[in-house]
Amino acid sequence: MAEVVETRAVAFTPIKGTRHSVQPDVEFDAHGPLGDRRFCLVDAARGRVLRTVQHPSLLSVVARLQGSQLVVTLPDGTTVAEAPELSGETLTCDYWGRSVELGLMTGAHTELFSDHLAQAVHVAQAPRGAIVFGQPLTIVATASIAEVAHRAEENRTGAAGHATAADGERSQPIGDTAVAELFHRFRATLLVETDEPFVEESWLGRVMTLRGAVDGLRVRIGGPVPRCAVVDLDPTTGERTDRLLRTLAATRAPNRVGEPFFGVYAEVVQHSGR
């Protein structure tokens, strides 16, 4: 029988690289939440999908799906709300070393993003799961986030202590500002409730049933998620405001290229719509 885990929040963005936002009433299929990274931005001249780490100002842009409309709002309030349509033109782009065929879109969103980034870009529609780095879902846990928040604060204040709260005393609810901000820095799909820091790393291969913000979804837990410099960016402005990656590198195991792990991948085993 699958174990049950309480889900505190589901978050994603419909345009890859833009602000990570909590989503209500999410529906799932085998590829994850519907609408997650449905679109991306491409540099047609170079044949590449834009990445947040190279274009941090994308984090200041809010994108959401509202019925058939894609609503995009810039920091100054400029908004485009219209239903994007395929132009009929496709472009094969590189995404982390693999080729992905994308459908270029028509409409005002492309001009909006080109002006915002001060370079020519196109909004493109991606096949489901095509512009996902690892598995469809990533999961972070409340106790682990609270522990990392504590260690990051120690580093900022110069405190010498590095003890771990294995009993979960440092765990904070999602409403806590620090935990909520870190959830968005990690840009995870799911935030789950735990009492013990990093216990999710022991779930490899196990099937978990999610309750709460997601009810009835069953997922199989995969390996740990390597982290890059995106975690040092303010999740609402894109400004480099922290040294969280350094904290992770000092306390968490790395992959073969030195990227520290935090959170775990997962794939959908069974979904019931919402």
Secondary structure, DSSP 8 states (H G I E B T S, - for coil): --EEEEEEEEEE-SBTTS--EE-SS--EETTEETTTT-EEEEETTTTEE--TTT-GGGGG-EEEEETTEEEEE-TTS-EEEE--EEEEEEEEEEETTEEEEEEEEESHHHHHHHHHHTS--EEEE--TTTT-SSSSEEEEEHHHHHHHHHHHHHHHHT-------TT-TT---TTSHHHHHHHHHHT-SEEE--SSTTGGGG-TT-EEEEEESS-S-EEEEEEEEE--GGGGB-TTT--B---HHHHHHHHS-B-TTS-BEEEEEEEEEE----
